[in-house]
């Protein structure tokens, strides 16, 4: 196994010490980081979504920028624009916040579709086109978007094409009582989430090591039986009676990739059915669409995913 794996394990441990009570969430974020896939974090305000991303960026020594998305944000506010300089009588490129390694797109569903679409090319092709010129983004470029599941007035739901660009949709829930008490004790001990620079956060890895780990993940073996199992699950989602839209070929490729990352983090150089199952819900919950009658019956997408998983026999 790669020498970078202990570093990633330590990164997870450090995150769990700071963002208490979210061990499963941290594990899924590490899988997405190793897979190079973008994330939607969905949760109510005040549960640490922004803090988690800021801490992670600092721990891996990545350049971090945050964009607060509102109805009046324009595409050029994200990508940048060419500005005419009167002194030199020439245009100068002013790069937007998208030119970074970790981009936090806060409340992405509060900005209009035109501005949401400004992220499409960047997320898919790792480049931004300004005035006909294609500009590459950093090798790590990673978008983490947040959204509030409770407030719908004045929001613009992400279209399917945009949602499919996100690798995972992670639901951030309240911590349990023990974890919440530990958070208060940490605050009493001097941890300042709003001012990380005074909280003595020491980096545990570098962007270069993250990129090395991504290469190591690609070497994790996948047997033909596992591929057949994954394809059977994908096809079962397309035939599910409660779903209007099943998993796409892009989702199948992402599923395989994230299963490799899960196996690598677990210390194996081969994928098992449990790795496929571990990433199913975060990978599929934003890609599958319930039929209207299923919504009226109160079905939840995660329960439908579980039902699809149970329909396919697990290979030995």
C-alpha positions as CSV (number, residue, x, y, z in Angstrom):
1,X,0.0,0.0,0.0
2,X,1.1,3.6,-0.6
3,X,3.1,5.4,2.0
4,X,0.6,8.3,1.8
5,X,-2.2,6.2,3.4
6,X,-1.1,6.7,7.1
7,X,-1.0,10.5,6.3
8,X,-4.7,10.3,5.1
9,X,-5.7,8.3,8.1
10,X,-4.0,10.9,10.4
11,X,-5.9,13.7,8.4
12,X,-9.2,11.9,9.2
13,X,-8.3,11.6,12.9
14,X,-7.4,15.3,13.1
15,X,-10.6,16.3,11.4
16,X,-12.6,14.2,13.8
17,X,-10.9,15.9,16.8
18,X,-11.9,19.3,15.5
19,X,-15.3,18.6,13.9
20,X,-16.6,16.4,16.6
21,X,-19.3,13.7,16.1
22,X,-19.1,13.5,12.3
23,X,-16.9,10.5,11.8
24,X,-19.0,9.0,8.9
25,X,-19.1,12.4,7.2
26,X,-15.3,12.8,7.5
27,X,-14.8,9.3,6.0
28,X,-16.9,10.2,3.0
29,X,-15.2,13.5,2.5
30,X,-11.8,11.7,2.5
31,X,-13.1,9.3,-0.1
32,X,-14.3,12.2,-2.3
33,X,-10.9,14.0,-1.8
34,X,-9.1,10.8,-2.9
35,X,-11.4,10.4,-5.9
36,X,-11.1,14.1,-7.0
37,X,-14.8,14.6,-6.9
38,X,-16.8,17.6,-5.9
39,X,-19.3,17.6,-3.0
40,X,-22.6,19.0,-1.9
41,X,-23.0,19.4,1.8
42,X,-26.6,19.7,2.9
43,X,-27.6,20.6,6.4
44,X,-29.2,23.3,8.5
45,X,-27.2,26.4,9.5
46,X,-24.8,26.2,12.4
47,X,-23.7,22.6,12.3
48,X,-20.2,23.2,11.1
49,X,-20.3,22.8,7.3
50,X,-18.1,25.9,6.6
51,X,-15.8,25.1,9.5
52,X,-15.2,21.6,8.2
53,X,-14.1,22.8,4.8
54,X,-11.9,25.6,6.2
55,X,-10.2,23.2,8.6
56,X,-9.6,20.6,5.9
57,X,-8.1,23.1,3.5
58,X,-5.7,24.3,6.3
59,X,-4.7,20.8,7.3
60,X,-3.7,19.9,3.7
61,X,-2.1,23.3,3.1
62,X,-4.4,24.1,0.2
63,X,-5.3,27.5,-1.1
64,X,-8.9,28.2,0.0
65,X,-11.5,30.6,-1.2
66,X,-15.1,31.0,-0.2
67,X,-17.9,32.5,-2.3
68,X,-21.2,33.5,-0.6
69,X,-23.7,32.9,-3.4
70,X,-26.7,35.2,-3.5
71,X,-29.3,36.1,-6.2
72,X,-27.2,39.1,-7.4
73,X,-23.9,37.2,-7.9
74,X,-22.9,37.2,-11.6
75,X,-20.9,34.5,-13.4
76,X,-18.0,36.9,-13.7
77,X,-18.0,37.3,-9.9
78,X,-16.9,33.6,-9.9
79,X,-14.8,33.1,-13.0
80,X,-13.3,36.6,-13.3
81,X,-13.1,39.1,-16.2
82,X,-10.8,41.2,-18.4
83,X,-10.5,44.8,-17.2
84,X,-9.3,47.6,-19.4
85,X,-6.3,49.4,-17.9
86,X,-6.3,53.1,-18.9
87,X,-2.6,53.5,-18.1
88,X,-1.3,50.6,-20.2
89,X,-4.2,50.9,-22.6
90,X,-4.6,47.1,-22.5
91,X,-6.9,44.5,-20.9
92,X,-5.7,42.8,-17.7
93,X,-7.2,39.6,-16.5
94,X,-8.6,39.7,-13.0
95,X,-9.1,36.1,-11.9
96,X,-12.2,35.2,-9.9
97,X,-12.3,33.0,-6.8
98,X,-12.7,29.8,-8.9
99,X,-8.9,29.9,-9.5
100,X,-8.0,28.2,-6.2
101,X,-7.5,24.7,-4.9
102,X,-10.4,24.4,-2.5
103,X,-13.5,26.4,-3.4
104,X,-16.4,26.7,-0.9
105,X,-19.6,27.7,-2.8
106,X,-21.8,28.6,0.1
107,X,-25.6,28.3,-0.4
108,X,-25.3,27.3,-4.1
109,X,-29.1,27.0,-4.5
110,X,-29.5,30.8,-3.7
111,X,-27.9,31.9,-6.9
112,X,-29.6,31.9,-10.4
113,X,-29.0,29.1,-12.9
114,X,-26.8,31.3,-15.1
115,X,-24.3,31.8,-12.2
116,X,-24.6,28.1,-11.2
117,X,-23.7,27.2,-14.7
118,X,-20.5,29.2,-14.5
119,X,-19.1,26.4,-12.4
120,X,-20.0,23.7,-14.9
121,X,-16.9,23.9,-17.2
122,X,-14.6,24.4,-14.2
123,X,-15.9,21.3,-12.4
124,X,-16.0,19.1,-15.4
125,X,-13.0,20.2,-17.5
126,X,-10.7,21.8,-14.9
127,X,-10.5,25.0,-16.9
128,X,-12.3,28.3,-17.3
129,X,-12.8,30.0,-20.7
130,X,-12.7,33.8,-20.6
131,X,-13.1,35.8,-23.8
132,X,-12.2,32.7,-25.9
133,X,-9.1,31.8,-23.9
134,X,-9.0,28.6,-21.9
135,X,-7.3,29.0,-18.5
136,X,-6.3,25.9,-16.6
137,X,-7.2,25.4,-12.9
138,X,-5.0,24.0,-10.2
139,X,-4.4,20.3,-10.2
140,X,-6.3,19.8,-6.9
141,X,-9.3,22.1,-7.8
142,X,-12.1,20.9,-5.6
143,X,-15.6,22.4,-5.2
144,X,-17.5,21.9,-2.0
145,X,-21.0,23.5,-2.2
146,X,-23.4,23.9,0.7
147,X,-27.2,24.2,0.8
148,X,-29.9,24.6,3.4
149,X,-32.6,21.9,3.1
150,X,-35.3,23.8,4.9
151,X,-35.6,27.2,3.2
152,X,-37.0,27.0,-0.4
153,X,-38.2,30.6,-0.9
154,X,-35.9,32.5,-3.1
155,X,-33.9,29.5,-4.1
156,X,-33.0,28.0,-7.5
157,X,-32.8,24.1,-7.3
158,X,-29.8,22.8,-9.1
159,X,-30.6,21.2,-12.5
160,X,-29.8,17.5,-13.1
161,X,-26.8,18.4,-15.4
162,X,-25.3,20.4,-12.6
163,X,-26.1,17.8,-9.9
164,X,-24.4,15.1,-11.9
165,X,-21.1,17.0,-11.7
166,X,-21.0,16.5,-8.0
167,X,-19.6,13.2,-6.9
168,X,-21.3,13.0,-3.5
169,X,-24.2,14.7,-1.8
170,X,-23.6,14.4,2.0
171,X,-26.3,15.1,4.5
172,X,-24.8,16.8,7.6
173,X,-26.9,16.0,10.7
174,X,-26.8,17.2,14.3
175,X,-24.0,15.6,16.5
176,X,-25.1,13.4,19.4
177,X,-25.1,14.7,23.0
178,X,-21.6,13.4,23.8
179,X,-20.1,15.0,20.7
180,X,-21.9,18.3,21.3
181,X,-20.6,18.4,24.8
182,X,-17.0,17.8,23.5
183,X,-17.5,20.8,21.1
184,X,-18.4,23.0,24.0
185,X,-15.4,21.8,26.0
186,X,-13.1,22.5,23.0
187,X,-14.5,26.0,22.8
188,X,-13.8,26.4,26.6
189,X,-10.3,25.2,26.0
190,X,-9.7,28.0,23.4
191,X,-10.6,26.5,20.0
192,X,-11.9,29.4,17.9
193,X,-13.7,28.1,14.8
194,X,-14.2,31.7,13.5
195,X,-10.5,32.5,13.8
196,X,-8.5,29.3,12.8
197,X,-5.3,31.3,12.7
198,X,-5.3,31.5,16.5
199,X,-6.3,27.9,17.1
200,X,-2.8,26.4,16.6
201,X,-3.9,24.2,13.7
202,X,-0.8,22.4,12.4
203,X,-1.0,21.0,8.8
204,X,-0.7,17.2,8.5
205,X,-0.1,16.8,4.8
206,X,0.4,18.7,1.5
207,X,-1.5,19.0,-1.8
208,X,1.3,17.1,-3.4
209,X,0.8,14.1,-1.1
210,X,-3.0,14.2,-1.8
211,X,-2.3,14.0,-5.6
212,X,0.1,11.1,-4.9
213,X,-2.6,9.3,-3.0
214,X,-5.0,9.8,-5.8
215,X,-2.6,8.0,-8.1
216,X,-2.2,5.2,-5.6
217,X,-6.0,4.8,-5.5
218,X,-6.1,4.1,-9.2
219,X,-4.0,1.0,-8.7
220,X,-6.6,-0.7,-6.5
221,X,-7.7,-3.8,-8.2
222,X,-11.3,-4.5,-9.3
223,X,-12.3,-8.0,-10.2
224,X,-14.7,-8.7,-13.0
225,X,-17.2,-10.1,-10.5
226,X,-17.2,-6.7,-8.7
227,X,-17.7,-4.9,-12.0
228,X,-20.6,-7.2,-12.9
229,X,-22.1,-6.6,-9.4
230,X,-21.8,-2.8,-9.9
231,X,-23.4,-2.9,-13.3
232,X,-26.3,-5.0,-12.0
233,X,-26.9,-2.4,-9.4
234,X,-26.9,0.4,-12.0
235,X,-29.3,-1.4,-14.2
236,X,-31.5,-2.3,-11.3
237,X,-31.8,1.5,-10.5
238,X,-32.9,2.2,-14.0
239,X,-35.7,-0.5,-13.7
240,X,-36.8,0.4,-10.2
241,X,-40.6,1.1,-10.1
242,X,-40.2,4.1,-7.8
243,X,-37.6,5.9,-9.9
244,X,-38.2,8.1,-12.9
245,X,-34.4,8.3,-13.5
246,X,-31.8,5.8,-12.6
247,X,-28.0,5.9,-12.4
248,X,-26.1,7.2,-15.5
249,X,-22.9,5.8,-17.0
250,X,-21.1,8.7,-15.4
251,X,-22.5,7.6,-12.1
252,X,-21.3,4.0,-12.7
253,X,-17.7,5.3,-13.4
254,X,-17.8,7.5,-10.3
255,X,-19.2,4.6,-8.2
256,X,-16.2,2.4,-9.2
257,X,-13.7,5.1,-8.5
258,X,-15.1,5.9,-5.1
259,X,-15.2,2.2,-4.2
260,X,-11.5,2.0,-5.0
261,X,-10.8,5.0,-2.7
262,X,-12.9,3.3,0.1
263,X,-10.8,0.1,-0.3
264,X,-7.5,2.0,-0.3
265,X,-8.5,3.9,2.9
266,X,-9.4,0.5,4.5
267,X,-5.9,-0.7,3.7
268,X,-6.7,-3.1,0.9
269,X,-5.5,-3.2,-2.7
270,X,-8.7,-4.7,-4.0
271,X,-12.4,-3.7,-4.0
272,X,-15.1,-5.8,-2.1
273,X,-18.9,-5.6,-2.3
274,X,-18.8,-3.7,1.0
275,X,-16.9,-0.9,-0.6
276,X,-19.6,-0.7,-3.3
277,X,-22.3,-0.5,-0.7
278,X,-20.4,2.0,1.5
279,X,-20.5,4.8,-1.1
280,X,-23.9,4.0,-2.7
281,X,-26.1,6.5,-0.8
282,X,-23.9,9.6,-1.1
283,X,-23.1,8.8,-4.7
284,X,-26.7,8.2,-5.8
285,X,-29.1,10.3,-3.6
286,X,-28.7,13.4,-5.8
287,X,-28.7,11.6,-9.1
288,X,-31.8,9.4,-8.9
289,X,-35.2,11.0,-9.3
290,X,-38.3,9.7,-7.6
291,X,-41.6,9.3,-9.5
292,X,-44.3,11.8,-8.5
293,X,-46.4,9.1,-7.0
294,X,-43.5,7.8,-4.9
295,X,-43.0,11.3,-3.5
296,X,-46.7,11.5,-2.7
297,X,-46.3,8.2,-0.8
298,X,-43.6,9.9,1.3
299,X,-40.8,7.6,0.1
300,X,-37.3,8.9,0.8
301,X,-34.5,8.5,-1.8
302,X,-32.2,6.7,0.7
303,X,-34.8,4.0,1.4
304,X,-35.2,3.5,-2.4
305,X,-31.5,3.1,-2.8
306,X,-31.4,0.5,0.0
307,X,-34.2,-1.3,-1.7
308,X,-32.3,-1.4,-5.0
309,X,-29.2,-2.7,-3.2
310,X,-31.2,-5.5,-1.7
311,X,-32.5,-6.6,-5.1
312,X,-29.1,-7.6,-6.4
313,X,-27.2,-10.7,-5.1
314,X,-23.8,-10.0,-3.6
315,X,-21.0,-11.9,-5.3
316,X,-18.9,-14.3,-3.2
